[in-house]
Amino acid sequence: MKAFNKYFDHTLLKADASASQILKLVSEAVAYDFAAVCVNGSHVRSVRRFIDGAGASWNPDEETGVKVAAVVGFPLGAMSTNAKAYEAQLALEDGAQEIDLVMNVGQAKAGNWAYVEDEIYSISQMCHEDGALLKVIIETCLLDRNEIIQACRSCVECGADFVKTSTGFSLGGATVSDVKLMKDTVGDNAFVKASGGIRTLDDAKAMIDAGADRLGCSASVAILEEYNKESR
């Protein structure tokens, strides 16, 4: 059974995040041994250096150490595939071990799934060649039920390792019903990451019970402290 702390991607993606706030984020991620720290691309190099300097190690076959995750195409997902691919390439070169890619929601809503799939496939290939994982943010709050199902199927077909609910910057975040639908759709073929609006221990437990394998949270420390108190 996975340790509770290993469900968390400790996250700070605000436009005005300062260097000191990023340092605090990664210090907390190392101290609590979270699964990953998730940041914008400009912070990847410094975060990776900090984690390596703290003695954290990364093994793609084990849930050990703190991984560095970078968002790509964030938060809208509406830029060109070439722009996203270049952004992902730079993040990987800077030391990212996971990429959280925002799907092109507009193309999905238009039914242009070939475009969506070509993009996901090309970036999943890039990630896997580098030994990195790919999480695809499908922005569930902008999709209907059938679109969520199709998005999950497309992600699996194109080699994504995770399907992820939300950026946290759109109309809504993760819901239990969406997480359950995503897990029911991908089964054992991919993992599910819930993100957006997960602020309490009850929120986290509900998402895990619905099938989430990772949780993207800015409130990770408070949630884990609440869990530790409850477990005493």
C-alpha positions in Angstrom: 0.0 0.0 0.0 1.4 3.4 -0.9 2.3 5.7 1.9 -0.1 8.6 2.2 2.5 11.3 1.6 3.3 9.7 -1.8 -0.1 10.7 -3.2 0.9 14.4 -3.3 2.4 16.6 -6.0 3.2 19.7 -3.9 2.3 22.5 -6.2 2.8 26.2 -6.8 1.9 27.6 -10.2 0.8 31.2 -9.5 2.2 33.8 -11.9 3.6 35.9 -9.0 5.4 33.0 -7.2 8.7 34.3 -5.9 12.0 32.5 -5.6 11.6 32.4 -1.8 8.1 30.8 -2.2 9.5 28.2 -4.6 12.3 27.4 -2.2 9.8 27.0 0.6 7.7 24.7 -1.6 10.6 22.4 -2.5 11.9 22.4 1.1 8.5 21.2 2.3 8.4 18.6 -0.5 11.7 17.2 0.6 10.9 17.3 4.3 7.6 15.5 3.8 8.9 13.2 1.0 6.0 14.0 -1.3 5.8 12.2 -4.7 6.7 15.4 -6.6 7.0 19.1 -6.6 5.1 20.8 -9.5 6.2 24.1 -10.8 6.3 26.3 -13.9 9.2 25.7 -16.3 11.4 28.6 -15.3 11.8 27.1 -11.9 12.7 23.5 -12.9 16.5 23.9 -13.0 16.7 25.4 -9.6 14.2 23.0 -8.0 16.1 20.0 -9.5 19.4 21.3 -8.2 17.9 21.9 -4.7 16.5 18.4 -4.6 19.7 16.7 -5.8 21.6 18.8 -3.3 19.3 17.6 -0.5 20.3 14.0 -1.3 17.0 13.0 -2.9 17.3 10.3 -5.5 14.9 9.4 -8.3 14.3 5.8 -9.5 11.6 5.4 -12.2 10.8 2.0 -10.9 10.2 3.0 -7.3 8.1 5.5 -5.3 11.1 7.0 -3.6 12.6 10.5 -3.6 10.9 13.6 -4.7 10.4 14.0 -8.5 10.4 17.3 -10.3 7.2 18.0 -12.4 6.8 20.8 -14.9 3.7 22.1 -16.5 3.6 22.5 -20.2 1.1 24.6 -22.2 -0.2 25.9 -18.9 -2.9 26.9 -18.2 -4.9 27.2 -21.5 -3.4 24.4 -23.6 -4.2 26.5 -26.7 -0.7 27.1 -28.1 0.7 25.1 -31.0 2.0 21.5 -30.7 5.4 22.7 -31.7 5.4 25.3 -29.0 4.4 22.7 -26.4 7.0 20.2 -27.6 9.7 22.8 -27.3 8.6 23.8 -23.8 8.6 20.1 -22.8 12.0 19.6 -24.3 13.5 22.5 -22.3 11.9 21.3 -19.1 13.3 17.8 -19.6 16.7 19.3 -20.3 16.5 21.3 -17.1 15.8 18.2 -15.1 12.0 17.6 -15.1 11.1 14.0 -14.5 7.4 14.4 -15.1 5.5 16.7 -17.5 2.0 17.9 -16.8 0.7 18.8 -20.3 -2.5 20.8 -20.8 -4.6 19.2 -23.6 -5.9 21.4 -26.4 -9.4 21.6 -25.1 -10.6 23.7 -28.0 -9.7 21.0 -30.5 -11.3 18.4 -28.3 -14.5 20.4 -28.0 -14.5 20.7 -31.8 -14.2 16.9 -32.1 -10.8 17.1 -33.7 -9.4 14.2 -31.7 -6.8 13.4 -34.4 -5.1 16.7 -33.5 -5.4 16.1 -29.8 -4.0 12.6 -30.1 -1.1 13.6 -32.4 0.0 16.2 -29.8 -0.2 13.8 -26.9 1.6 11.0 -28.7 4.5 13.2 -29.8 5.1 14.6 -26.3 4.6 11.2 -24.6 7.3 9.8 -26.9 9.6 12.6 -26.0 9.0 12.1 -22.3 9.5 8.3 -22.4 12.7 8.6 -24.4 14.0 10.7 -21.5 12.7 8.4 -18.9 10.0 10.9 -17.8 6.3 10.4 -17.1 3.5 12.3 -18.9 0.4 13.5 -17.2 -2.3 15.0 -19.5 -4.6 17.7 -18.0 -7.9 17.3 -19.7 -9.7 20.2 -17.9 -12.8 18.3 -16.9 -14.8 21.4 -16.0 -14.9 22.3 -19.7 -15.9 18.9 -21.0 -19.1 16.9 -20.9 -19.2 13.3 -19.8 -18.7 11.8 -23.3 -15.8 14.2 -23.9 -14.1 13.2 -20.6 -14.4 9.5 -21.6 -13.0 10.2 -25.1 -10.2 12.3 -23.7 -9.2 9.5 -21.3 -9.3 7.0 -24.1 -7.1 9.2 -26.3 -4.6 9.7 -23.5 -4.3 5.9 -23.0 -4.1 5.3 -26.7 -1.2 7.8 -27.0 0.8 6.5 -24.2 0.1 9.0 -21.4 1.0 7.7 -17.9 -1.6 9.8 -16.1 -4.9 11.6 -16.9 -5.3 14.7 -14.8 -8.5 16.5 -14.0 -7.7 20.2 -13.9 -5.3 23.1 -14.1 -7.0 24.8 -11.1 -7.1 28.0 -13.2 -10.3 27.4 -15.1 -14.0 27.2 -14.1 -13.6 24.5 -11.6 -11.3 21.8 -10.1 -11.5 18.1 -9.4 -14.8 16.4 -8.5 -15.3 13.0 -7.1 -17.6 12.1 -9.9 -15.1 13.1 -12.6 -12.3 11.2 -10.9 -14.4 8.1 -10.7 -15.4 8.4 -14.4 -11.8 8.8 -15.4 -10.6 5.8 -13.3 -13.4 3.7 -14.7 -12.4 4.7 -18.2 -8.6 4.1 -18.0 -8.7 1.1 -15.6 -5.2 -0.2 -15.2 -4.0 1.4 -18.4 -3.1 4.7 -16.8 -3.1 6.5 -13.5 -5.4 9.4 -12.4 -4.3 12.7 -10.9 -6.9 14.9 -9.2 -6.1 18.6 -8.9 -7.8 21.8 -8.2 -9.7 22.6 -5.0 -8.3 19.8 -2.8 -7.8 21.6 0.5 -8.7 19.3 3.3 -8.0 15.7 4.4 -11.6 14.8 3.6 -11.2 16.2 0.1 -8.0 14.1 -0.3 -9.6 10.9 1.0 -12.6 11.3 -1.2 -10.4 11.7 -4.3 -8.3 8.7 -3.4 -11.4 6.6 -2.7 -12.8 7.6 -6.2 -9.6 6.3 -7.8 -7.0 9.1 -7.7 -3.4 7.9 -7.7 -2.0 11.4 -7.3 -3.2 14.7 -5.9 -2.1 18.1 -7.1 -2.3 20.3 -4.0 -0.9 23.6 -2.7 -2.3 22.6 0.7 -0.3 19.3 0.9 1.4 20.1 4.2 -1.8 21.0 6.0 -3.5 17.9 4.7 -0.6 15.7 5.7 -0.4 17.2 9.2 -4.2 16.7 9.6 -3.7 13.0 8.5 -0.8 12.5 10.9 -2.8 13.9 13.8 -5.7 11.6 12.9 -3.4 8.6 12.7 -1.9 9.1 16.2 
